[in-house]
Amino acid sequence: MTRYYFLIEPDGPIDAEGEELPDDAAALQMAVLVLKDITRNYPGWGSRRLRVCDETGRVVEELDIVGLN
């Protein structure tokens, strides 16, 4: 299992704990769920990105938050 971090940029909260997931595909699925939650519960958070990084700091994916409104 790899630890993944979900970082909202710019100016978002820091994900210091991360989430242990089996692979990059599972991290991407989790990122989509996080984005849906953000757009539902924080509608004013437009023009931000969700960066998914693994425990080595490698960027797995970057997703626009506004893209799921």
CHARMM internal coordinates of N, CA and C (Angstrom, degrees):
IC EDIT
DIST 1 N 1 CA 1.4539
DIST 1 CA 1 C 1.5276
ANGL 1 N 1 CA 1 C 108.83
DIST 1 C 2 N 1.2873
ANGL 1 CA 1 C 2 N 114.54
DIHE 1 N 1 CA 1 C 2 N 142.64
DIST 2 N 2 CA 1.4572
ANGL 1 C 2 N 2 CA 122.38
DIHE 1 CA 1 C 2 N 2 CA 179.79
DIST 2 CA 2 C 1.5224
ANGL 2 N 2 CA 2 C 108.64
DIHE 1 C 2 N 2 CA 2 C -113.82
DIST 2 C 3 N 1.3201
ANGL 2 CA 2 C 3 N 116.51
DIHE 2 N 2 CA 2 C 3 N 144.58
DIST 3 N 3 CA 1.4661
ANGL 2 C 3 N 3 CA 120.96
DIHE 2 CA 2 C 3 N 3 CA 176.34
DIST 3 CA 3 C 1.5219
ANGL 3 N 3 CA 3 C 107.97
DIHE 2 C 3 N 3 CA 3 C -90.81
DIST 3 C 4 N 1.3379
ANGL 3 CA 3 C 4 N 115.01
DIHE 3 N 3 CA 3 C 4 N 130.35
DIST 4 N 4 CA 1.4614
ANGL 3 C 4 N 4 CA 122.75
DIHE 3 CA 3 C 4 N 4 CA 178.78
DIST 4 CA 4 C 1.5158
ANGL 4 N 4 CA 4 C 109.05
DIHE 3 C 4 N 4 CA 4 C -117.27
DIST 4 C 5 N 1.3363
ANGL 4 CA 4 C 5 N 114.51
DIHE 4 N 4 CA 4 C 5 N 147.71
DIST 5 N 5 CA 1.4572
ANGL 4 C 5 N 5 CA 121.81
DIHE 4 CA 4 C 5 N 5 CA -179.59
DIST 5 CA 5 C 1.5175
ANGL 5 N 5 CA 5 C 108.69
DIHE 4 C 5 N 5 CA 5 C -120.70
DIST 5 C 6 N 1.3231
ANGL 5 CA 5 C 6 N 116.03
DIHE 5 N 5 CA 5 C 6 N 139.42
DIST 6 N 6 CA 1.4608
ANGL 5 C 6 N 6 CA 122.99
DIHE 5 CA 5 C 6 N 6 CA -176.98
DIST 6 CA 6 C 1.5208
ANGL 6 N 6 CA 6 C 107.33
DIHE 5 C 6 N 6 CA 6 C -115.85
DIST 6 C 7 N 1.3272
ANGL 6 CA 6 C 7 N 115.83
DIHE 6 N 6 CA 6 C 7 N 107.64
DIST 7 N 7 CA 1.4617
ANGL 6 C 7 N 7 CA 121.97
DIHE 6 CA 6 C 7 N 7 CA -171.55
DIST 7 CA 7 C 1.5214
ANGL 7 N 7 CA 7 C 110.24
DIHE 6 C 7 N 7 CA 7 C -113.54
DIST 7 C 8 N 1.3137
ANGL 7 CA 7 C 8 N 116.25
DIHE 7 N 7 CA 7 C 8 N 126.92
DIST 8 N 8 CA 1.4586
ANGL 7 C 8 N 8 CA 121.50
DIHE 7 CA 7 C 8 N 8 CA 178.68
DIST 8 CA 8 C 1.5216
ANGL 8 N 8 CA 8 C 107.48
DIHE 7 C 8 N 8 CA 8 C -94.63
DIST 8 C 9 N 1.3298
ANGL 8 CA 8 C 9 N 115.22
DIHE 8 N 8 CA 8 C 9 N 123.36
DIST 9 N 9 CA 1.4661
ANGL 8 C 9 N 9 CA 120.33
DIHE 8 CA 8 C 9 N 9 CA -176.65
DIST 9 CA 9 C 1.5191
ANGL 9 N 9 CA 9 C 109.92
DIHE 8 C 9 N 9 CA 9 C -125.91
DIST 9 C 10 N 1.3036
ANGL 9 CA 9 C 10 N 119.67
DIHE 9 N 9 CA 9 C 10 N 145.17
DIST 10 N 10 CA 1.4651
ANGL 9 C 10 N 10 CA 125.26
DIHE 9 CA 9 C 10 N 10 CA -10.20
DIST 10 CA 10 C 1.5253
ANGL 10 N 10 CA 10 C 111.18
DIHE 9 C 10 N 10 CA 10 C -84.59
DIST 10 C 11 N 1.2816
ANGL 10 CA 10 C 11 N 115.78
DIHE 10 N 10 CA 10 C 11 N 164.40
DIST 11 N 11 CA 1.4701
ANGL 10 C 11 N 11 CA 123.61
DIHE 10 CA 10 C 11 N 11 CA 169.18
DIST 11 CA 11 C 1.5179
ANGL 11 N 11 CA 11 C 115.45
DIHE 10 C 11 N 11 CA 11 C 66.95
DIST 11 C 12 N 1.3090
ANGL 11 CA 11 C 12 N 118.70
DIHE 11 N 11 CA 11 C 12 N 19.99
DIST 12 N 12 CA 1.4540
ANGL 11 C 12 N 12 CA 119.84
DIHE 11 CA 11 C 12 N 12 CA 179.30
DIST 12 CA 12 C 1.5172
ANGL 12 N 12 CA 12 C 111.34
DIHE 11 C 12 N 12 CA 12 C -90.38
DIST 12 C 13 N 1.3229
ANGL 12 CA 12 C 13 N 115.46
DIHE 12 N 12 CA 12 C 13 N 172.68
DIST 13 N 13 CA 1.4629
ANGL 12 C 13 N 13 CA 118.94
DIHE 12 CA 12 C 13 N 13 CA 177.19
DIST 13 CA 13 C 1.5229
ANGL 13 N 13 CA 13 C 110.89
DIHE 12 C 13 N 13 CA 13 C -66.34
DIST 13 C 14 N 1.3171
ANGL 13 CA 13 C 14 N 116.11
DIHE 13 N 13 CA 13 C 14 N 151.91
DIST 14 N 14 CA 1.4658
ANGL 13 C 14 N 14 CA 122.18
DIHE 13 CA 13 C 14 N 14 CA 179.34
DIST 14 CA 14 C 1.5290
ANGL 14 N 14 CA 14 C 108.54
DIHE 13 C 14 N 14 CA 14 C -87.94
DIST 14 C 15 N 1.2966
ANGL 14 CA 14 C 15 N 116.66
DIHE 14 N 14 CA 14 C 15 N 130.18
DIST 15 N 15 CA 1.4619
ANGL 14 C 15 N 15 CA 121.81
DIHE 14 CA 14 C 15 N 15 CA 175.57
DIST 15 CA 15 C 1.5255
ANGL 15 N 15 CA 15 C 107.40
DIHE 14 C 15 N 15 CA 15 C -89.71
DIST 15 C 16 N 1.3183
ANGL 15 CA 15 C 16 N 116.71
DIHE 15 N 15 CA 15 C 16 N 89.81
DIST 16 N 16 CA 1.4647
ANGL 15 C 16 N 16 CA 121.26
DIHE 15 CA 15 C 16 N 16 CA -177.03
DIST 16 CA 16 C 1.5242
ANGL 16 N 16 CA 16 C 112.11
DIHE 15 C 16 N 16 CA 16 C -81.61
DIST 16 C 17 N 1.3147
ANGL 16 CA 16 C 17 N 117.07
DIHE 16 N 16 CA 16 C 17 N -22.83
DIST 17 N 17 CA 1.4637
ANGL 16 C 17 N 17 CA 120.95
DIHE 16 CA 16 C 17 N 17 CA -176.85
DIST 17 CA 17 C 1.5167
ANGL 17 N 17 CA 17 C 113.10
DIHE 16 C 17 N 17 CA 17 C -89.25
DIST 17 C 18 N 1.3276
ANGL 17 CA 17 C 18 N 117.13
DIHE 17 N 17 CA 17 C 18 N -42.02
DIST 18 N 18 CA 1.4476
ANGL 17 C 18 N 18 CA 120.53
DIHE 17 CA 17 C 18 N 18 CA -177.72
DIST 18 CA 18 C 1.5186
ANGL 18 N 18 CA 18 C 112.24
DIHE 17 C 18 N 18 CA 18 C 73.23
DIST 18 C 19 N 1.3167
ANGL 18 CA 18 C 19 N 114.33
DIHE 18 N 18 CA 18 C 19 N -173.18
DIST 19 N 19 CA 1.4625
ANGL 18 C 19 N 19 CA 121.59
DIHE 18 CA 18 C 19 N 19 CA -177.46
DIST 19 CA 19 C 1.5243
ANGL 19 N 19 CA 19 C 108.54
DIHE 18 C 19 N 19 CA 19 C -142.53
DIST 19 C 20 N 1.3254
ANGL 19 CA 19 C 20 N 116.88
DIHE 19 N 19 CA 19 C 20 N 129.68
DIST 20 N 20 CA 1.4673
ANGL 19 C 20 N 20 CA 119.95
DIHE 19 CA 19 C 20 N 20 CA 175.95
DIST 20 CA 20 C 1.5130
ANGL 20 N 20 CA 20 C 109.40
DIHE 19 C 20 N 20 CA 20 C -81.96
DIST 20 C 21 N 1.3417
ANGL 20 CA 20 C 21 N 114.76
DIHE 20 N 20 CA 20 C 21 N 124.18
DIST 21 N 21 CA 1.4561
ANGL 20 C 21 N 21 CA 121.40
DIHE 20 CA 20 C 21 N 21 CA -178.60
DIST 21 CA 21 C 1.5240
ANGL 21 N 21 CA 21 C 108.73
DIHE 20 C 21 N 21 CA 21 C -137.23
DIST 21 C 22 N 1.3397
ANGL 21 CA 21 C 22 N 117.16
DIHE 21 N 21 CA 21 C 22 N 157.06
DIST 22 N 22 CA 1.4669
ANGL 21 C 22 N 22 CA 119.70
DIHE 21 CA 21 C 22 N 22 CA -174.74
DIST 22 CA 22 C 1.5201
ANGL 22 N 22 CA 22 C 115.49
DIHE 21 C 22 N 22 CA 22 C -69.33
DIST 22 C 23 N 1.3642
ANGL 22 CA 22 C 23 N 117.81
DIHE 22 N 22 CA 22 C 23 N -31.15
DIST 23 N 23 CA 1.4640
ANGL 22 C 23 N 23 CA 118.81
DIHE 22 CA 22 C 23 N 23 CA -175.72
DIST 23 CA 23 C 1.5243
ANGL 23 N 23 CA 23 C 111.07
DIHE 22 C 23 N 23 CA 23 C -165.26
DIST 23 C 24 N 1.3348
ANGL 23 CA 23 C 24 N 115.37
DIHE 23 N 23 CA 23 C 24 N 178.67
DIST 24 N 24 CA 1.4647
ANGL 23 C 24 N 24 CA 120.93
DIHE 23 CA 23 C 24 N 24 CA -179.14
DIST 24 CA 24 C 1.5263
ANGL 24 N 24 CA 24 C 111.85
DIHE 23 C 24 N 24 CA 24 C -61.03
DIST 24 C 25 N 1.3076
ANGL 24 CA 24 C 25 N 117.91
DIHE 24 N 24 CA 24 C 25 N -37.30
DIST 25 N 25 CA 1.4657
ANGL 24 C 25 N 25 CA 120.94
DIHE 24 CA 24 C 25 N 25 CA -179.03
DIST 25 CA 25 C 1.5248
ANGL 25 N 25 CA 25 C 110.70
DIHE 24 C 25 N 25 CA 25 C -62.91
DIST 25 C 26 N 1.3219
ANGL 25 CA 25 C 26 N 116.84
DIHE 25 N 25 CA 25 C 26 N -41.32
DIST 26 N 26 CA 1.4688
ANGL 25 C 26 N 26 CA 120.69
DIHE 25 CA 25 C 26 N 26 CA 177.76
DIST 26 CA 26 C 1.5261
ANGL 26 N 26 CA 26 C 110.47
DIHE 25 C 26 N 26 CA 26 C -66.77
DIST 26 C 27 N 1.3263
ANGL 26 CA 26 C 27 N 117.34
DIHE 26 N 26 CA 26 C 27 N -36.28
DIST 27 N 27 CA 1.4655
ANGL 26 C 27 N 27 CA 121.20
DIHE 26 CA 26 C 27 N 27 CA 177.23
DIST 27 CA 27 C 1.5254
ANGL 27 N 27 CA 27 C 110.34
DIHE 26 C 27 N 27 CA 27 C -65.11
DIST 27 C 28 N 1.3177
ANGL 27 CA 27 C 28 N 117.78
DIHE 27 N 27 CA 27 C 28 N -38.89
DIST 28 N 28 CA 1.4514
ANGL 27 C 28 N 28 CA 120.84
DIHE 27 CA 27 C 28 N 28 CA 178.20
DIST 28 CA 28 C 1.5303
ANGL 28 N 28 CA 28 C 110.74
DIHE 27 C 28 N 28 CA 28 C -66.88
DIST 28 C 29 N 1.3189
ANGL 28 CA 28 C 29 N 117.17
DIHE 28 N 28 CA 28 C 29 N -40.54
DIST 29 N 29 CA 1.4674
ANGL 28 C 29 N 29 CA 120.36
DIHE 28 CA 28 C 29 N 29 CA 176.42
DIST 29 CA 29 C 1.5274
ANGL 29 N 29 CA 29 C 110.33
DIHE 28 C 29 N 29 CA 29 C -61.31
DIST 29 C 30 N 1.3224
ANGL 29 CA 29 C 30 N 117.40
DIHE 29 N 29 CA 29 C 30 N -41.89
DIST 30 N 30 CA 1.4543
ANGL 29 C 30 N 30 CA 121.53
DIHE 29 CA 29 C 30 N 30 CA 178.12
DIST 30 CA 30 C 1.5251
ANGL 30 N 30 CA 30 C 110.09
DIHE 29 C 30 N 30 CA 30 C -64.71
DIST 30 C 31 N 1.3190
ANGL 30 CA 30 C 31 N 117.63
DIHE 30 N 30 CA 30 C 31 N -39.40
DIST 31 N 31 CA 1.4636
ANGL 30 C 31 N 31 CA 121.63
DIHE 30 CA 30 C 31 N 31 CA 179.51
DIST 31 CA 31 C 1.5272
ANGL 31 N 31 CA 31 C 110.92
DIHE 30 C 31 N 31 CA 31 C -60.70
DIST 31 C 32 N 1.3175
ANGL 31 CA 31 C 32 N 117.24
DIHE 31 N 31 CA 31 C 32 N -41.37
DIST 32 N 32 CA 1.4617
ANGL 31 C 32 N 32 CA 120.74
DIHE 31 CA 31 C 32 N 32 CA 178.66
DIST 32 CA 32 C 1.5227
ANGL 32 N 32 CA 32 C 110.10
DIHE 31 C 32 N 32 CA 32 C -63.44
DIST 32 C 33 N 1.3214
ANGL 32 CA 32 C 33 N 117.80
DIHE 32 N 32 CA 32 C 33 N -41.12
DIST 33 N 33 CA 1.4641
ANGL 32 C 33 N 33 CA 120.90
DIHE 32 CA 32 C 33 N 33 CA 176.89
DIST 33 CA 33 C 1.5247
ANGL 33 N 33 CA 33 C 111.41
DIHE 32 C 33 N 33 CA 33 C -63.47
DIST 33 C 34 N 1.3276
ANGL 33 CA 33 C 34 N 116.50
DIHE 33 N 33 CA 33 C 34 N -41.62
DIST 34 N 34 CA 1.4658
ANGL 33 C 34 N 34 CA 121.15
DIHE 33 CA 33 C 34 N 34 CA 177.91
DIST 34 CA 34 C 1.5229
ANGL 34 N 34 CA 34 C 110.02
DIHE 33 C 34 N 34 CA 34 C -61.87
DIST 34 C 35 N 1.3241
ANGL 34 CA 34 C 35 N 117.28
DIHE 34 N 34 CA 34 C 35 N -45.17
DIST 35 N 35 CA 1.4578
ANGL 34 C 35 N 35 CA 120.82
DIHE 34 CA 34 C 35 N 35 CA 179.49
DIST 35 CA 35 C 1.5228
ANGL 35 N 35 CA 35 C 112.15
DIHE 34 C 35 N 35 CA 35 C -62.31
DIST 35 C 36 N 1.2932
ANGL 35 CA 35 C 36 N 117.00
DIHE 35 N 35 CA 35 C 36 N -42.05
DIST 36 N 36 CA 1.4675
ANGL 35 C 36 N 36 CA 120.29
DIHE 35 CA 35 C 36 N 36 CA 178.06
DIST 36 CA 36 C 1.5223
ANGL 36 N 36 CA 36 C 110.51
DIHE 35 C 36 N 36 CA 36 C -62.74
DIST 36 C 37 N 1.3280
ANGL 36 CA 36 C 37 N 117.17
DIHE 36 N 36 CA 36 C 37 N -40.62
DIST 37 N 37 CA 1.4592
ANGL 36 C 37 N 37 CA 120.91
DIHE 36 CA 36 C 37 N 37 CA 177.69
DIST 37 CA 37 C 1.5280
ANGL 37 N 37 CA 37 C 110.76
DIHE 36 C 37 N 37 CA 37 C -64.12
DIST 37 C 38 N 1.3222
ANGL 37 CA 37 C 38 N 116.64
DIHE 37 N 37 CA 37 C 38 N -43.21
DIST 38 N 38 CA 1.4690
ANGL 37 C 38 N 38 CA 120.86
DIHE 37 CA 37 C 38 N 38 CA 179.91
DIST 38 CA 38 C 1.5244
ANGL 38 N 38 CA 38 C 110.45
DIHE 37 C 38 N 38 CA 38 C -62.08
DIST 38 C 39 N 1.3180
ANGL 38 CA 38 C 39 N 117.70
DIHE 38 N 38 CA 38 C 39 N -48.34
DIST 39 N 39 CA 1.4605
ANGL 38 C 39 N 39 CA 120.41
DIHE 38 CA 38 C 39 N 39 CA -176.69
DIST 39 CA 39 C 1.5252
ANGL 39 N 39 CA 39 C 111.46
DIHE 38 C 39 N 39 CA 39 C -66.97
DIST 39 C 40 N 1.3271
ANGL 39 CA 39 C 40 N 117.37
DIHE 39 N 39 CA 39 C 40 N -29.51
DIST 40 N 40 CA 1.4561
ANGL 39 C 40 N 40 CA 121.11
DIHE 39 CA 39 C 40 N 40 CA 178.79
DIST 40 CA 40 C 1.5337
ANGL 40 N 40 CA 40 C 111.05
DIHE 39 C 40 N 40 CA 40 C -76.24
DIST 40 C 41 N 1.3272
ANGL 40 CA 40 C 41 N 116.73
DIHE 40 N 40 CA 40 C 41 N -42.97
DIST 41 N 41 CA 1.4610
ANGL 40 C 41 N 41 CA 120.96
DIHE 40 CA 40 C 41 N 41 CA -172.01
DIST 41 CA 41 C 1.5257
ANGL 41 N 41 CA 41 C 115.26
DIHE 40 C 41 N 41 CA 41 C -97.88
DIST 41 C 42 N 1.3219
ANGL 41 CA 41 C 42 N 117.24
DIHE 41 N 41 CA 41 C 42 N -17.56
DIST 42 N 42 CA 1.4648
ANGL 41 C 42 N 42 CA 121.83
DIHE 41 CA 41 C 42 N 42 CA -178.43
DIST 42 CA 42 C 1.5252
ANGL 42 N 42 CA 42 C 109.42
DIHE 41 C 42 N 42 CA 42 C -133.67
DIST 42 C 43 N 1.3242
ANGL 42 CA 42 C 43 N 117.58
DIHE 42 N 42 CA 42 C 43 N 68.38
DIST 43 N 43 CA 1.4625
ANGL 42 C 43 N 43 CA 120.21
DIHE 42 CA 42 C 43 N 43 CA -173.19
DIST 43 CA 43 C 1.5299
ANGL 43 N 43 CA 43 C 113.98
DIHE 42 C 43 N 43 CA 43 C -63.43
DIST 43 C 44 N 1.3089
ANGL 43 CA 43 C 44 N 119.30
DIHE 43 N 43 CA 43 C 44 N -19.38
DIST 44 N 44 CA 1.4607
ANGL 43 C 44 N 44 CA 121.28
DIHE 43 CA 43 C 44 N 44 CA 179.13
DIST 44 CA 44 C 1.5155
ANGL 44 N 44 CA 44 C 114.12
DIHE 43 C 44 N 44 CA 44 C -82.50
DIST 44 C 45 N 1.3174
ANGL 44 CA 44 C 45 N 117.53
DIHE 44 N 44 CA 44 C 45 N 1.74
DIST 45 N 45 CA 1.4646
ANGL 44 C 45 N 45 CA 121.08
DIHE 44 CA 44 C 45 N 45 CA -177.35
DIST 45 CA 45 C 1.5111
ANGL 45 N 45 CA 45 C 111.50
DIHE 44 C 45 N 45 CA 45 C -88.93
DIST 45 C 46 N 1.3086
ANGL 45 CA 45 C 46 N 117.74
DIHE 45 N 45 CA 45 C 46 N 51.11
DIST 46 N 46 CA 1.4566
ANGL 45 C 46 N 46 CA 120.36
DIHE 45 CA 45 C 46 N 46 CA 178.72
DIST 46 CA 46 C 1.5194
ANGL 46 N 46 CA 46 C 111.76
DIHE 45 C 46 N 46 CA 46 C -78.75
DIST 46 C 47 N 1.3068
ANGL 46 CA 46 C 47 N 116.14
DIHE 46 N 46 CA 46 C 47 N 166.68
DIST 47 N 47 CA 1.4681
ANGL 46 C 47 N 47 CA 124.08
DIHE 46 CA 46 C 47 N 47 CA 176.08
DIST 47 CA 47 C 1.5236
ANGL 47 N 47 CA 47 C 113.38
DIHE 46 C 47 N 47 CA 47 C 57.10
DIST 47 C 48 N 1.2838
ANGL 47 CA 47 C 48 N 117.03
DIHE 47 N 47 CA 47 C 48 N 38.70
DIST 48 N 48 CA 1.4649
ANGL 47 C 48 N 48 CA 122.04
DIHE 47 CA 47 C 48 N 48 CA 174.33
DIST 48 CA 48 C 1.5199
ANGL 48 N 48 CA 48 C 108.79
DIHE 47 C 48 N 48 CA 48 C -123.09
DIST 48 C 49 N 1.3078
ANGL 48 CA 48 C 49 N 114.94
DIHE 48 N 48 CA 48 C 49 N 166.60
DIST 49 N 49 CA 1.4670
ANGL 48 C 49 N 49 CA 120.94
DIHE 48 CA 48 C 49 N 49 CA 179.07
DIST 49 CA 49 C 1.5208
ANGL 49 N 49 CA 49 C 109.31
DIHE 48 C 49 N 49 CA 49 C -126.90
DIST 49 C 50 N 1.3024
ANGL 49 CA 49 C 50 N 114.81
DIHE 49 N 49 CA 49 C 50 N 149.78
DIST 50 N 50 CA 1.4552
ANGL 49 C 50 N 50 CA 121.14
DIHE 49 CA 49 C 50 N 50 CA 173.35
DIST 50 CA 50 C 1.5204
ANGL 50 N 50 CA 50 C 106.70
DIHE 49 C 50 N 50 CA 50 C -105.77
DIST 50 C 51 N 1.3090
ANGL 50 CA 50 C 51 N 115.61
DIHE 50 N 50 CA 50 C 51 N 116.72
DIST 51 N 51 CA 1.4670
ANGL 50 C 51 N 51 CA 121.20
DIHE 50 CA 50 C 51 N 51 CA 178.84
DIST 51 CA 51 C 1.5257
ANGL 51 N 51 CA 51 C 107.68
DIHE 50 C 51 N 51 CA 51 C -101.78
DIST 51 C 52 N 1.3140
ANGL 51 CA 51 C 52 N 116.04
DIHE 51 N 51 CA 51 C 52 N 127.49
DIST 52 N 52 CA 1.4619
ANGL 51 C 52 N 52 CA 122.31
DIHE 51 CA 51 C 52 N 52 CA 177.50
DIST 52 CA 52 C 1.5245
ANGL 52 N 52 CA 52 C 107.62
DIHE 51 C 52 N 52 CA 52 C -106.26
DIST 52 C 53 N 1.3348
ANGL 52 CA 52 C 53 N 115.91
DIHE 52 N 52 CA 52 C 53 N 121.03
DIST 53 N 53 CA 1.4643
ANGL 52 C 53 N 53 CA 121.98
DIHE 52 CA 52 C 53 N 53 CA 179.63
DIST 53 CA 53 C 1.5169
ANGL 53 N 53 CA 53 C 109.41
DIHE 52 C 53 N 53 CA 53 C -123.14
DIST 53 C 54 N 1.3247
ANGL 53 CA 53 C 54 N 115.61
DIHE 53 N 53 CA 53 C 54 N 148.72
DIST 54 N 54 CA 1.4599
ANGL 53 C 54 N 54 CA 118.13
DIHE 53 CA 53 C 54 N 54 CA 173.77
DIST 54 CA 54 C 1.5257
ANGL 54 N 54 CA 54 C 109.59
DIHE 53 C 54 N 54 CA 54 C -89.88
DIST 54 C 55 N 1.3070
ANGL 54 CA 54 C 55 N 116.17
DIHE 54 N 54 CA 54 C 55 N -179.46
DIST 55 N 55 CA 1.4702
ANGL 54 C 55 N 55 CA 121.16
DIHE 54 CA 54 C 55 N 55 CA -174.15
DIST 55 CA 55 C 1.5211
ANGL 55 N 55 CA 55 C 113.95
DIHE 54 C 55 N 55 CA 55 C -65.90
DIST 55 C 56 N 1.3353
ANGL 55 CA 55 C 56 N 117.28
DIHE 55 N 55 CA 55 C 56 N -15.30
DIST 56 N 56 CA 1.4627
ANGL 55 C 56 N 56 CA 119.95
DIHE 55 CA 55 C 56 N 56 CA 176.83
DIST 56 CA 56 C 1.5293
ANGL 56 N 56 CA 56 C 111.92
DIHE 55 C 56 N 56 CA 56 C -90.10
DIST 56 C 57 N 1.3385
ANGL 56 CA 56 C 57 N 116.65
DIHE 56 N 56 CA 56 C 57 N -6.09
DIST 57 N 57 CA 1.4527
ANGL 56 C 57 N 57 CA 121.36
DIHE 56 CA 56 C 57 N 57 CA -177.89
DIST 57 CA 57 C 1.5179
ANGL 57 N 57 CA 57 C 113.64
DIHE 56 C 57 N 57 CA 57 C 96.00
DIST 57 C 58 N 1.3283
ANGL 57 CA 57 C 58 N 116.78
DIHE 57 N 57 CA 57 C 58 N -2.58
DIST 58 N 58 CA 1.4682
ANGL 57 C 58 N 58 CA 121.02
DIHE 57 CA 57 C 58 N 58 CA 178.94
DIST 58 CA 58 C 1.5298
ANGL 58 N 58 CA 58 C 109.51
DIHE 57 C 58 N 58 CA 58 C -66.88
DIST 58 C 59 N 1.3236
ANGL 58 CA 58 C 59 N 116.19
DIHE 58 N 58 CA 58 C 59 N 130.71
DIST 59 N 59 CA 1.4587
ANGL 58 C 59 N 59 CA 120.65
DIHE 58 CA 58 C 59 N 59 CA 177.05
DIST 59 CA 59 C 1.5271
ANGL 59 N 59 CA 59 C 108.36
DIHE 58 C 59 N 59 CA 59 C -77.82
DIST 59 C 60 N 1.3123
ANGL 59 CA 59 C 60 N 115.49
DIHE 59 N 59 CA 59 C 60 N 119.12
DIST 60 N 60 CA 1.4598
ANGL 59 C 60 N 60 CA 121.74
DIHE 59 CA 59 C 60 N 60 CA -179.78
DIST 60 CA 60 C 1.5234
ANGL 60 N 60 CA 60 C 110.25
DIHE 59 C 60 N 60 CA 60 C -85.54
DIST 60 C 61 N 1.3344
ANGL 60 CA 60 C 61 N 115.97
DIHE 60 N 60 CA 60 C 61 N -41.00
DIST 61 N 61 CA 1.4628
ANGL 60 C 61 N 61 CA 120.64
DIHE 60 CA 60 C 61 N 61 CA -177.03
DIST 61 CA 61 C 1.5172
ANGL 61 N 61 CA 61 C 108.98
DIHE 60 C 61 N 61 CA 61 C -163.96
DIST 61 C 62 N 1.3177
ANGL 61 CA 61 C 62 N 115.70
DIHE 61 N 61 CA 61 C 62 N 152.79
DIST 62 N 62 CA 1.4634
ANGL 61 C 62 N 62 CA 122.76
DIHE 61 CA 61 C 62 N 62 CA 171.08
DIST 62 CA 62 C 1.5226
ANGL 62 N 62 CA 62 C 107.09
DIHE 61 C 62 N 62 CA 62 C -128.96
DIST 62 C 63 N 1.3248
ANGL 62 CA 62 C 63 N 115.95
DIHE 62 N 62 CA 62 C 63 N 128.54
DIST 63 N 63 CA 1.4586
ANGL 62 C 63 N 63 CA 121.08
DIHE 62 CA 62 C 63 N 63 CA -176.64
DIST 63 CA 63 C 1.5193
ANGL 63 N 63 CA 63 C 109.89
DIHE 62 C 63 N 63 CA 63 C -126.06
DIST 63 C 64 N 1.3276
ANGL 63 CA 63 C 64 N 116.87
DIHE 63 N 63 CA 63 C 64 N 140.17
DIST 64 N 64 CA 1.4525
ANGL 63 C 64 N 64 CA 121.00
DIHE 63 CA 63 C 64 N 64 CA 176.24
DIST 64 CA 64 C 1.5231
ANGL 64 N 64 CA 64 C 109.46
DIHE 63 C 64 N 64 CA 64 C -76.85
DIST 64 C 65 N 1.3168
ANGL 64 CA 64 C 65 N 116.27
DIHE 64 N 64 CA 64 C 65 N 131.73
DIST 65 N 65 CA 1.4615
ANGL 64 C 65 N 65 CA 120.10
DIHE 64 CA 64 C 65 N 65 CA 176.53
DIST 65 CA 65 C 1.5186
ANGL 65 N 65 CA 65 C 109.97
DIHE 64 C 65 N 65 CA 65 C -69.88
DIST 65 C 66 N 1.3066
ANGL 65 CA 65 C 66 N 118.35
DIHE 65 N 65 CA 65 C 66 N -39.81
DIST 66 N 66 CA 1.4497
ANGL 65 C 66 N 66 CA 121.26
DIHE 65 CA 65 C 66 N 66 CA -178.10
DIST 66 CA 66 C 1.5259
ANGL 66 N 66 CA 66 C 111.93
DIHE 65 C 66 N 66 CA 66 C -65.71
DIST 66 C 67 N 1.3246
ANGL 66 CA 66 C 67 N 118.28
DIHE 66 N 66 CA 66 C 67 N -19.67
DIST 67 N 67 CA 1.4536
ANGL 66 C 67 N 67 CA 122.00
DIHE 66 CA 66 C 67 N 67 CA -177.80
DIST 67 CA 67 C 1.5104
ANGL 67 N 67 CA 67 C 114.41
DIHE 66 C 67 N 67 CA 67 C -67.70
DIST 67 C 68 N 1.3292
ANGL 67 CA 67 C 68 N 118.06
DIHE 67 N 67 CA 67 C 68 N -14.99
DIST 68 N 68 CA 1.4629
ANGL 67 C 68 N 68 CA 120.21
DIHE 67 CA 67 C 68 N 68 CA -178.15
DIST 68 CA 68 C 1.5215
ANGL 68 N 68 CA 68 C 112.32
DIHE 67 C 68 N 68 CA 68 C -110.07
DIST 68 C 69 N 1.3064
ANGL 68 CA 68 C 69 N 118.36
DIHE 68 N 68 CA 68 C 69 N 11.09
DIST 69 N 69 CA 1.4805
ANGL 68 C 69 N 69 CA 120.88
DIHE 68 CA 68 C 69 N 69 CA 178.14
DIST 69 CA 69 C 1.5049
ANGL 69 N 69 CA 69 C 109.89
DIHE 68 C 69 N 69 CA 69 C -70.46
END
COOR INIT
IC SEED 1 N 1 CA 1 C
IC BUILD
